């Protein structure tokens, strides 16, 4: 046992910037995050495309989870990767093992061609858990137990619950759940923000506190769960021209969203 639980670490922070961050986010709220996720995020469109072409709700959700687990060390932008995934499996739905399908898909991928063997092994480890789930279980995770899905994915992969791909898988599962079940369910406060390179760099503008704990506190102060904060920050940090165009078109508060970039 370490002393971390008993010693309160004092981190350096720019309190004025943090107050402004909290003010802007509080004004944007959960509705802004939902708009960005459903109207601005190109990945959401990629999932809708796959769902429309696949015609199998259970397989669709399982593919989204599987794809999230191998969404690291990409060879292109995430939006390009998710669209490649969507187009490929729209035309080549797995006939059996998802891991076997990825063993065929990834070596020829243009946007996710690094560390292929390790990614396929992760899917082989995950597959028994996915095979154990039917659509009713997936619906239960969506409406009542998204934090439970995070925990079960972490257990299946022998990963930390806060591991980037684990919490990202829950985020994309949430997208898939909205598409399949036709209802918006906010992410739980308990699920951590994905600690990726962009979030890490952005966090350093405010504090040297670890991003997961910092954004957890910001979530409590603003009432916006960390995964939804991630959505609000994503257009600011991504720099994609099409994303910014869609943000200005669909989000009335787009100017306030872009103010986050200048903090």
Secondary structure, 3 states (H helix, E strand, C coil): CCCCCCCCCCCCECHHHHHHHHHHHHHHHHHHHHHHHHHHCHHHHHHHHHHHHHCCHHHHHHHHHHHHHCCCCCCCCHHHHHHHHHHHHHHCCCCCCHHHHHHHHHHHCCCCCCCHHHHHHHHHHHHHHHHCCCHHHHHHHHHHCHHHHHHHHHHHHCCCCCCHHHHHHHHHHHHHHHHHHCCCCCCCCCCCCCCCHHHHHHHCCCECCCHHHHHHHHHHHHCCCHHHHHHHHHHHHHCCHHHHHHHHHHCCCHHHHHHHHHC
